[in-house]
Amino acid sequence: MNASPTKEAPGRSAEKTPLASVGRVVVLGAGGGVGSAVVTQLAEQGVPVTAVVRDVSRAKDKLPSREGVQVSLGDVTDSASLTSLLQGAGAVIVATGPSSLKNPFGPYNVDYNGNVNVAKAAANAGLKKIVMVSSIGAEDWLFFLNLFWGILIWKRQGEKAIQSSGVDYTIIRPGGLTNEGSQRAPKGGVVAGPANTYGRAPRIKPTGSILRSQVAALAIEALTNPAASNVILEAVTQEGEPERTAAQVLEDLAAGKLPPRGEE
């Protein structure tokens, strides 16, 4: 992998690439909540998708059955399968995570070694873009999620592998993930800040939550929006904030508009 310097996010005047020009998008972790939402939204926009899952029969119930969506068996821990899956694709969205936190080696295998494999395969395949869904707290060793075998420590190492791939990247660190209609569903619009807006101790702002569908929309927008070029962003919903499109969220990020401070 060839290391590439982190670029500054371009301003609002930069020209956005049409989504159709990206080509086929490979979604890793398509059987999960964020991954399946990404596949659904891409399919709704007519983008050809390869939805990569570890169990095809189980995942088909979650994924849209429509033209342009191909469900394929694969695993980020299997570098050979990634080489085949990414061949001829334009971009990859990584929404993977350990299948069980009972396995002490899961975070290392999936969040670190898996993303090392993704970075190498994406570079070798000549992809235009990698979007990785990580987590708020990835640089906070004291974050409670690290009680689960250092999961965020390994996510951060996986982020570094993606950053060093030589492929244009966006790393999205969402807050707590929820679904529409749940009791924990957040209210308000999505806001985003740069790395460590929320996730470092002592935290600048409290962590929050965000819908999986909102994270999916950000991931798709990041495929073509120049404001998302080679950046890490952290995103939550903020009560009282107006609803924004994913494009507007990224424009505000590029303009340096920091999220409002919530209650401590």
C-alpha positions in Angstrom: 0.0 0.0 0.0 1.3 3.5 -0.8 0.7 6.0 1.9 -1.0 9.2 0.7 -1.1 12.5 2.6 -4.5 13.6 4.1 -6.0 16.3 2.0 -8.0 19.2 3.1 -11.7 19.0 2.4 -12.5 21.1 -0.6 -15.0 24.0 -0.3 -18.5 24.3 -1.6 -17.4 25.4 -5.0 -15.8 22.0 -5.8 -17.7 20.1 -8.5 -19.6 17.0 -7.4 -19.2 13.8 -9.5 -22.5 12.2 -10.7 -23.2 9.0 -8.7 -23.8 7.1 -11.9 -20.1 7.6 -12.9 -18.9 5.7 -9.9 -19.8 2.4 -11.4 -20.6 -0.8 -9.4 -20.4 -0.3 -5.7 -19.4 -3.2 -3.5 -21.0 -3.1 0.0 -19.1 -5.2 2.6 -21.2 -6.1 5.6 -24.4 -5.9 3.6 -26.2 -8.2 6.0 -26.0 -5.7 8.8 -28.2 -2.8 9.6 -26.1 0.0 8.0 -25.0 -2.2 5.2 -28.5 -3.3 4.2 -29.6 0.3 4.3 -26.8 1.3 2.0 -27.7 -1.4 -0.5 -31.4 -0.4 -0.4 -30.7 3.3 -1.0 -28.2 2.6 -3.8 -30.7 0.3 -5.5 -33.4 3.0 -5.2 -31.0 5.3 -7.1 -30.3 2.8 -9.8 -26.7 2.1 -8.9 -25.4 -1.5 -9.5 -24.5 -3.1 -6.2 -22.7 -6.2 -5.1 -24.0 -6.9 -1.6 -21.4 -9.0 0.2 -22.5 -11.1 3.1 -21.3 -14.1 5.2 -24.7 -15.9 5.0 -26.5 -15.5 1.7 -29.7 -17.2 2.7 -30.2 -15.1 5.9 -29.2 -11.8 4.2 -31.7 -12.1 1.3 -34.6 -11.4 3.7 -33.0 -8.0 4.5 -31.9 -7.0 1.0 -34.0 -5.6 -1.8 -34.7 -8.1 -4.6 -34.4 -6.0 -7.7 -32.4 -5.6 -10.9 -28.9 -4.4 -10.3 -28.5 -6.0 -6.8 -26.2 -9.0 -6.7 -25.9 -10.8 -3.3 -22.5 -12.5 -3.0 -20.8 -14.6 -0.4 -17.6 -13.1 1.0 -15.7 -12.2 4.1 -13.2 -9.4 4.8 -10.9 -11.9 6.6 -10.6 -13.8 3.3 -8.3 -11.7 1.1 -8.8 -13.9 -1.9 -12.6 -13.4 -1.9 -12.1 -9.6 -1.7 -9.7 -9.6 -4.7 -12.4 -11.3 -6.8 -15.3 -9.2 -5.5 -13.6 -5.8 -6.0 -12.4 -6.6 -9.5 -14.1 -4.2 -11.9 -15.9 -2.2 -9.2 -15.7 1.5 -8.8 -16.0 1.9 -5.1 -16.4 0.0 -1.9 -18.4 0.8 1.3 -17.3 -1.0 4.4 -20.0 -1.6 7.0 -18.5 -4.6 8.7 -18.2 -5.7 12.3 -17.6 -8.8 14.4 -20.6 -11.2 14.2 -20.3 -11.8 18.0 -18.5 -9.9 20.7 -18.1 -13.1 22.6 -15.1 -13.9 20.4 -12.0 -12.1 21.8 -10.4 -12.3 18.4 -13.3 -10.9 16.4 -12.4 -7.2 16.6 -8.8 -7.9 15.6 -9.8 -10.2 12.7 -12.7 -8.1 11.3 -12.0 -4.5 12.3 -8.2 -4.5 11.9 -7.1 -7.4 9.7 -10.3 -7.2 7.6 -9.7 -3.6 6.7 -6.0 -4.2 6.0 -7.3 -6.7 3.4 -9.9 -4.2 2.1 -7.2 -1.5 1.7 -4.9 -3.8 -0.3 -7.6 -5.2 -2.5 -9.1 -1.8 -3.2 -5.7 -0.4 -4.2 -4.9 -3.4 -6.4 -8.3 -3.2 -8.1 -7.8 0.5 -8.9 -11.0 1.6 -7.0 -12.0 5.3 -7.0 -13.3 5.4 -3.4 -13.4 3.6 -0.1 -16.0 4.6 2.5 -15.6 3.0 5.9 -18.2 3.1 8.6 -16.3 3.2 11.9 -17.5 4.5 15.3 -17.3 7.5 17.5 -14.7 6.8 20.1 -12.2 5.2 17.8 -9.4 7.3 19.3 -10.6 7.2 22.9 -8.9 4.3 24.7 -11.2 4.9 27.7 -14.4 4.6 25.6 -16.6 1.9 27.2 -16.9 -0.2 24.0 -13.2 -1.1 24.4 -14.3 -3.4 27.2 -15.3 -5.7 24.3 -11.9 -6.9 23.4 -10.6 -3.5 22.4 -13.1 -3.2 19.5 -12.5 0.6 19.0 -8.8 0.3 19.3 -8.8 -2.2 16.4 -11.3 -0.1 14.5 -8.8 2.8 14.7 -6.0 0.5 13.3 -8.4 -0.5 10.5 -9.0 3.2 9.8 -5.2 3.8 9.5 -5.0 1.0 7.0 -7.7 2.6 4.9 -6.0 6.0 5.1 -2.7 4.5 3.9 -4.3 2.6 0.9 -3.6 5.3 -1.6 -7.3 5.3 -2.5 -9.5 8.3 -1.9 -11.3 7.6 1.4 -14.0 8.8 3.7 -14.3 7.4 7.3 -17.6 8.0 9.0 -17.8 7.7 12.8 -21.4 7.6 13.7 -22.9 7.8 17.2 -25.1 5.1 18.7 -27.0 3.4 15.8 -30.8 3.2 15.9 -33.7 2.5 13.6 -36.7 4.5 12.6 -39.7 3.8 14.9 -37.6 2.5 17.8 -38.0 4.1 21.3 -34.4 5.2 21.0 -34.9 6.9 17.6 -33.2 10.3 17.7 -35.0 13.6 17.0 -33.5 16.4 15.0 -31.2 16.9 12.1 -27.9 15.2 11.4 -24.8 17.3 12.3 -21.1 16.3 11.6 -17.7 17.4 12.8 -14.1 16.4 12.2 -12.4 13.6 14.0 -12.6 13.7 17.8 -15.5 16.1 17.9 -17.2 13.6 20.2 -14.9 10.7 20.8 -11.9 11.7 22.9 -11.6 11.9 26.6 -12.4 14.5 27.9 -15.0 14.7 25.2 -15.6 18.1 23.6 -19.3 17.2 23.1 -21.4 14.3 24.4 -21.9 11.3 22.2 -25.3 11.0 20.6 -27.3 8.7 18.3 -28.1 8.5 14.6 -30.4 6.4 12.4 -28.7 3.7 10.4 -30.5 5.0 7.3 -28.9 8.4 7.9 -25.5 6.9 8.1 -26.2 5.0 4.9 -27.1 8.3 3.2 -23.9 9.9 4.3 -21.9 6.9 3.1 -23.5 7.1 -0.4 -23.1 10.9 -0.6 -19.4 10.5 0.3 -18.9 8.4 -2.8 -19.0 11.5 -5.0 -19.0 14.6 -2.8 -15.6 16.4 -2.9 -16.2 17.6 0.7 -15.7 14.0 1.8 -12.4 13.5 0.1 -9.8 12.0 2.4 -11.6 13.0 5.6 -12.7 11.5 8.9 -16.1 12.8 10.1 -18.2 12.1 13.2 -22.0 12.3 12.9 -24.9 12.3 15.2 -28.4 13.8 15.3 -28.9 16.9 17.3 -32.3 17.8 18.8 -33.6 21.1 17.6 -31.5 21.1 14.5 -33.3 21.2 11.2 -33.3 18.1 8.9 -30.5 18.3 6.3 -29.7 16.2 3.3 -26.4 14.3 3.4 -25.0 16.8 0.9 -25.9 19.7 3.2 -24.2 18.0 6.1 -21.0 17.5 4.2 -21.1 21.1 2.9 -21.4 22.4 6.4 -18.5 20.2 7.4 -16.3 21.6 4.6 -17.3 25.1 5.6 -16.1 24.5 9.1 -19.5 24.8 10.8 -19.1 22.8 14.0 -22.1 20.9 15.5 -23.9 22.8 18.3 -23.1 21.8 21.8 -25.6 19.5 23.4 -26.2 19.0 27.1 -23.3 17.7 29.0 
